Amino acid sequence: MKIQKAKNPDSLTSFEQTHLPWIIIPEFVKKGEKFEVLVKVGKVDHPMTDEHYIRGIQLCIGRKCFKRILLKLSDHSEAKFKISLEKDSTITARTECNLHGVWESKIKIILYRGNDDK
């Protein structure tokens, strides 16, 4: 299975803008505290029609992957995951388009190390 990624993350094609997963996290992530990760398919929403749709979204932390969330045509092309981290980590999101295969994006999360008032 070929995994597709952005060829140039600073200059996405319109096709990439519709298929790449966007990982949205809080501004501050603290060690051991649960937080929500939102994965949206496409900077521009991916269609969810009978002919062209996203089958599922999966999130991985390092080598540990969470159960893939399967989408229905009536769903938005996004999924939410509740996770916690014990150390700085790379999160990978994978999405599967029925026509254009698997797409992947990664984000490095550096845990907040400041004082407790934020």
Secondary structure, DSSP 8 states (H G I E B T S, - for coil): --EE--SSTTS--HHHHHHSEEEE--S---TT--EEEEEEETTTT---SSSS-EEEEEEEETTEE---EE--TTS-SEEEEEE--SS-EEEEEEEEETTTEEEEEEEEE----S-TT-
